[in-house]
Amino acid sequence: MQTDVLLKIAGIGLLVTIIAQVLTRAGREDMAMLTTVAGLVMVLLTVVTLVGELLTKVTTIFNLS
């Protein structure tokens, strides 16, 4: 697994957690929830991209196309 992808996902998680905690303490729970959802979407897009690359490599290796 690529370490840069893991660090990117961990960085997004850390940043989202800090921002959500600050917003929650400021009484903006709705914005904290939107921040959490936005972080989740960013991570999911990263994972979907990786899965797409994996499927491309598998089809290339086994000459499925």
N, CA, C and O atoms as a GROMACS GRO file, in nm:
protein
  260
    1MET      N    1   0.085  -0.118   0.000
    1MET     CA    2   0.000   0.000   0.000
    1MET      C    3   0.088   0.123   0.000
    1MET      O    4   0.197   0.124   0.059
    2GLN      N    5   0.042   0.224  -0.064
    2GLN     CA    6   0.118   0.346  -0.074
    2GLN      C    7   0.106   0.426   0.055
    2GLN      O    8  -0.005   0.449   0.104
    3THR      N    9   0.218   0.466   0.110
    3THR     CA   10   0.215   0.538   0.236
    3THR      C   11   0.161   0.679   0.220
    3THR      O   12   0.104   0.734   0.314
    4ASP      N   13   0.178   0.739   0.102
    4ASP     CA   14   0.127   0.874   0.083
    4ASP      C   15  -0.025   0.878   0.089
    4ASP      O   16  -0.083   0.976   0.137
    5VAL      N   17  -0.090   0.774   0.042
    5VAL     CA   18  -0.236   0.768   0.049
    5VAL      C   19  -0.282   0.752   0.194
    5VAL      O   20  -0.378   0.816   0.237
    6LEU      N   21  -0.211   0.668   0.268
    6LEU     CA   22  -0.246   0.651   0.409
    6LEU      C   23  -0.226   0.781   0.487
    6LEU      O   24  -0.309   0.816   0.571
    7LEU      N   25  -0.118   0.851   0.458
    7LEU     CA   26  -0.093   0.978   0.526
    7LEU      C   27  -0.197   1.083   0.486
    7LEU      O   28  -0.238   1.165   0.569
    8LYS      N   29  -0.240   1.080   0.361
    8LYS     CA   30  -0.342   1.174   0.315
    8LYS      C   31  -0.474   1.150   0.389
    8LYS      O   32  -0.539   1.244   0.434
    9ILE      N   33  -0.513   1.023   0.400
    9ILE     CA   34  -0.637   0.989   0.469
    9ILE      C   35  -0.627   1.024   0.617
    9ILE      O   36  -0.722   1.077   0.675
   10ALA      N   37  -0.513   0.994   0.678
   10ALA     CA   38  -0.494   1.028   0.819
   10ALA      C   39  -0.495   1.179   0.841
   10ALA      O   40  -0.551   1.228   0.939
   11GLY      N   41  -0.434   1.252   0.750
   11GLY     CA   42  -0.434   1.398   0.759
   11GLY      C   43  -0.573   1.457   0.747
   11GLY      O   44  -0.609   1.549   0.821
   12ILE      N   45  -0.651   1.404   0.655
   12ILE     CA   46  -0.790   1.451   0.641
   12ILE      C   47  -0.868   1.421   0.768
   12ILE      O   48  -0.944   1.505   0.816
   13GLY      N   49  -0.849   1.301   0.822
   13GLY     CA   50  -0.919   1.265   0.946
   13GLY      C   51  -0.882   1.354   1.062
   13GLY      O   52  -0.968   1.397   1.138
   14LEU      N   53  -0.754   1.383   1.076
   14LEU     CA   54  -0.708   1.468   1.185
   14LEU      C   55  -0.761   1.610   1.171
   14LEU      O   56  -0.808   1.669   1.268
   15LEU      N   57  -0.753   1.664   1.050
   15LEU     CA   58  -0.801   1.800   1.026
   15LEU      C   59  -0.951   1.811   1.048
   15LEU      O   60  -0.997   1.908   1.108
   16VAL      N   61  -1.026   1.714   1.000
   16VAL     CA   62  -1.170   1.716   1.018
   16VAL      C   63  -1.207   1.705   1.166
   16VAL      O   64  -1.299   1.772   1.212
   17THR      N   65  -1.135   1.622   1.238
   17THR     CA   66  -1.162   1.606   1.381
   17THR      C   67  -1.139   1.736   1.456
   17THR      O   68  -1.220   1.775   1.540
   18ILE      N   69  -1.028   1.804   1.427
   18ILE     CA   70  -0.999   1.930   1.494
   18ILE      C   71  -1.103   2.035   1.462
   18ILE      O   72  -1.152   2.105   1.551
   19ILE      N   73  -1.136   2.048   1.334
   19ILE     CA   74  -1.235   2.149   1.294
   19ILE      C   75  -1.371   2.119   1.356
   19ILE      O   76  -1.440   2.210   1.402
   20ALA      N   77  -1.410   1.992   1.357
   20ALA     CA   78  -1.541   1.956   1.414
   20ALA      C   79  -1.544   1.984   1.565
   20ALA      O   80  -1.646   2.030   1.617
   21GLN      N   81  -1.435   1.957   1.634
   21GLN     CA   82  -1.431   1.984   1.778
   21GLN      C   83  -1.440   2.134   1.806
   21GLN      O   84  -1.510   2.176   1.898
   22VAL      N   85  -1.370   2.214   1.727
   22VAL     CA   86  -1.375   2.360   1.745
   22VAL      C   87  -1.515   2.411   1.718
   22VAL      O   88  -1.567   2.494   1.793
   23LEU      N   89  -1.578   2.362   1.613
   23LEU     CA   90  -1.713   2.407   1.581
   23LEU      C   91  -1.814   2.360   1.686
   23LEU      O   92  -1.908   2.434   1.718
   24THR      N   93  -1.796   2.241   1.740
   24THR     CA   94  -1.886   2.192   1.843
   24THR      C   95  -1.874   2.277   1.969
   24THR      O   96  -1.974   2.311   2.031
   25ARG      N   97  -1.752   2.310   2.006
   25ARG     CA   98  -1.731   2.393   2.125
   25ARG      C   99  -1.786   2.534   2.106
   25ARG      O  100  -1.824   2.600   2.203
   26ALA      N  101  -1.792   2.579   1.981
   26ALA     CA  102  -1.845   2.712   1.952
   26ALA      C  103  -1.997   2.710   1.940
   26ALA      O  104  -2.059   2.814   1.916
   27GLY      N  105  -2.058   2.592   1.955
   27GLY     CA  106  -2.203   2.583   1.949
   27GLY      C  107  -2.257   2.567   1.808
   27GLY      O  108  -2.376   2.589   1.785
   28ARG      N  109  -2.172   2.530   1.715
   28ARG     CA  110  -2.215   2.514   1.575
   28ARG      C  111  -2.214   2.367   1.537
   28ARG      O  112  -2.137   2.324   1.451
   29GLU      N  113  -2.301   2.290   1.601
   29GLU     CA  114  -2.306   2.146   1.577
   29GLU      C  115  -2.343   2.113   1.433
   29GLU      O  116  -2.296   2.014   1.377
   30ASP      N  117  -2.428   2.196   1.373
   30ASP     CA  118  -2.468   2.170   1.235
   30ASP      C  119  -2.350   2.184   1.139
   30ASP      O  120  -2.336   2.103   1.047
   31MET      N  121  -2.268   2.284   1.159
   31MET     CA  122  -2.149   2.301   1.075
   31MET      C  123  -2.045   2.193   1.102
   31MET      O  124  -1.973   2.151   1.012
   32ALA      N  125  -2.039   2.148   1.228
   32ALA     CA  126  -1.947   2.039   1.261
   32ALA      C  127  -1.988   1.911   1.190
   32ALA      O  128  -1.903   1.836   1.142
   33MET      N  129  -2.118   1.885   1.182
   33MET     CA  130  -2.166   1.766   1.113
   33MET      C  131  -2.138   1.776   0.963
   33MET      O  132  -2.099   1.678   0.901
   34LEU      N  133  -2.157   1.894   0.905
   34LEU     CA  134  -2.127   1.912   0.762
   34LEU      C  135  -1.978   1.896   0.734
   34LEU      O  136  -1.940   1.842   0.630
   35THR      N  137  -1.895   1.941   0.826
   35THR     CA  138  -1.751   1.923   0.811
   35THR      C  139  -1.715   1.776   0.814
   35THR      O  140  -1.632   1.730   0.735
   36THR      N  141  -1.777   1.702   0.905
   36THR     CA  142  -1.752   1.559   0.914
   36THR      C  143  -1.796   1.487   0.787
   36THR      O  144  -1.725   1.399   0.737
   37VAL      N  145  -1.910   1.523   0.735
   37VAL     CA  146  -1.960   1.461   0.612
   37VAL      C  147  -1.869   1.495   0.494
   37VAL      O  148  -1.842   1.409   0.410
   38ALA      N  149  -1.822   1.619   0.487
   38ALA     CA  150  -1.732   1.658   0.379
   38ALA      C  151  -1.601   1.580   0.386
   38ALA      O  152  -1.548   1.537   0.283
   39GLY      N  153  -1.549   1.560   0.506
   39GLY     CA  154  -1.428   1.480   0.522
   39GLY      C  155  -1.450   1.337   0.480
   39GLY      O  156  -1.364   1.276   0.416
   40LEU      N  157  -1.565   1.282   0.516
   40LEU     CA  158  -1.597   1.145   0.478
   40LEU      C  159  -1.607   1.131   0.327
   40LEU      O  160  -1.559   1.032   0.271
   41VAL      N  161  -1.666   1.228   0.261
   41VAL     CA  162  -1.678   1.224   0.115
   41VAL      C  163  -1.540   1.231   0.050
   41VAL      O  164  -1.514   1.161  -0.048
   42MET      N  165  -1.452   1.315   0.104
   42MET     CA  166  -1.316   1.325   0.049
   42MET      C  167  -1.242   1.192   0.060
   42MET      O  168  -1.175   1.150  -0.034
   43VAL      N  169  -1.254   1.128   0.176
   43VAL     CA  170  -1.187   0.998   0.195
   43VAL      C  171  -1.249   0.893   0.104
   43VAL      O  172  -1.176   0.812   0.046
   44LEU      N  173  -1.380   0.892   0.091
   44LEU     CA  174  -1.445   0.794   0.004
   44LEU      C  175  -1.405   0.813  -0.142
   44LEU      O  176  -1.387   0.715  -0.214
   45LEU      N  177  -1.391   0.937  -0.186
   45LEU     CA  178  -1.346   0.962  -0.323
   45LEU      C  179  -1.204   0.910  -0.343
   45LEU      O  180  -1.171   0.857  -0.449
   46THR      N  181  -1.120   0.926  -0.243
   46THR     CA  182  -0.984   0.874  -0.252
   46THR      C  183  -0.985   0.721  -0.262
   46THR      O  184  -0.912   0.663  -0.342
   47VAL      N  185  -1.068   0.658  -0.180
   47VAL     CA  186  -1.076   0.512  -0.180
   47VAL      C  187  -1.135   0.461  -0.312
   47VAL      O  188  -1.088   0.361  -0.365
   48VAL      N  189  -1.235   0.528  -0.364
   48VAL     CA  190  -1.295   0.486  -0.492
   48VAL      C  191  -1.193   0.498  -0.605
   48VAL      O  192  -1.188   0.412  -0.693
   49THR      N  193  -1.112   0.601  -0.602
   49THR     CA  194  -1.006   0.616  -0.702
   49THR      C  195  -0.907   0.500  -0.694
   49THR      O  196  -0.866   0.445  -0.796
   50LEU      N  197  -0.869   0.463  -0.571
   50LEU     CA  198  -0.776   0.351  -0.553
   50LEU      C  199  -0.837   0.219  -0.600
   50LEU      O  200  -0.768   0.137  -0.660
   51VAL      N  201  -0.964   0.199  -0.572
   51VAL     CA  202  -1.030   0.075  -0.616
   51VAL      C  203  -1.038   0.072  -0.768
   51VAL      O  204  -1.021  -0.034  -0.829
   52GLY      N  205  -1.064   0.184  -0.830
   52GLY     CA  206  -1.065   0.191  -0.976
   52GLY      C  207  -0.931   0.156  -1.037
   52GLY      O  208  -0.923   0.084  -1.137
   53GLU      N  209  -0.824   0.208  -0.976
   53GLU     CA  210  -0.690   0.174  -1.023
   53GLU      C  211  -0.662   0.024  -1.005
   53GLU      O  212  -0.601  -0.039  -1.091
   54LEU      N  213  -0.706  -0.031  -0.893
   54LEU     CA  214  -0.687  -0.174  -0.868
   54LEU      C  215  -0.758  -0.258  -0.973
   54LEU      O  216  -0.701  -0.354  -1.025
   55LEU      N  217  -0.883  -0.224  -1.003
   55LEU     CA  218  -0.957  -0.299  -1.103
   55LEU      C  219  -0.894  -0.288  -1.242
   55LEU      O  220  -0.894  -0.384  -1.318
   56THR      N  221  -0.841  -0.171  -1.273
   56THR     CA  222  -0.772  -0.154  -1.401
   56THR      C  223  -0.649  -0.244  -1.408
   56THR      O  224  -0.624  -0.307  -1.511
   57LYS      N  225  -0.573  -0.249  -1.301
   57LYS     CA  226  -0.454  -0.334  -1.298
   57LYS      C  227  -0.490  -0.482  -1.307
   57LYS      O  228  -0.422  -0.559  -1.375
   58VAL      N  229  -0.599  -0.522  -1.240
   58VAL     CA  230  -0.640  -0.662  -1.246
   58VAL      C  231  -0.683  -0.701  -1.386
   58VAL      O  232  -0.647  -0.808  -1.435
   59THR      N  233  -0.761  -0.614  -1.453
   59THR     CA  234  -0.802  -0.646  -1.589
   59THR      C  235  -0.684  -0.648  -1.684
   59THR      O  236  -0.683  -0.726  -1.779
   60THR      N  237  -0.585  -0.564  -1.660
   60THR     CA  238  -0.465  -0.565  -1.744
   60THR      C  239  -0.384  -0.692  -1.723
   60THR      O  240  -0.336  -0.753  -1.820
   61ILE      N  241  -0.368  -0.732  -1.599
   61ILE     CA  242  -0.289  -0.852  -1.569
   61ILE      C  243  -0.351  -0.977  -1.628
   61ILE      O  244  -0.281  -1.060  -1.686
   62PHE      N  245  -0.481  -0.990  -1.616
   62PHE     CA  246  -0.548  -1.112  -1.662
   62PHE      C  247  -0.608  -1.100  -1.802
   62PHE      O  248  -0.680  -1.190  -1.846
   63ASN      N  249  -0.579  -0.991  -1.871
   63ASN     CA  250  -0.628  -0.967  -2.008
   63ASN      C  251  -0.779  -0.990  -2.018
   63ASN      O  252  -0.825  -1.066  -2.103
   64LEU      N  253  -0.854  -0.925  -1.934
   64LEU     CA  254  -0.999  -0.944  -1.930
   64LEU      C  255  -1.073  -0.854  -2.028
   64LEU      O  256  -1.192  -0.874  -2.052
   65SER      N  257  -1.007  -0.756  -2.082
   65SER     CA  258  -1.079  -0.666  -2.173
   65SER      C  259  -1.042  -0.687  -2.318
   65SER      O  260  -1.094  -0.619  -2.406
   0.00000   0.00000   0.00000
